[in-house]
Amino acid sequence: MEILVFKTNILQEDDVEKVTFMMNEDVRIKRWTVDREDCDKVLRVEANEVLPDEIINLIKQAGYACEELTN
């Protein structure tokens, strides 16, 4: 299992709800959270065999900005 971390502009609970269906629909994504208190609105994804670009595309399809955070 991989842990992927992204910077987003997901600000409100309504925003989280908008991406929930898309994130939960992908069976490779086991768990995900958005830290709306963090300045980068960090999206943390635990998944099997998912490329960062796939997550970025899902979030962008929902209308939000998303970029991978790397060490």
Protein Blocks (a to p, Z undefined) as FASTA:
>chain_A
ZZdddddfbfbfmlmmmmmmmmmmpmklmbdcddfkbmnlpacdddehiafklmmmmmmm
nopacddddZZ
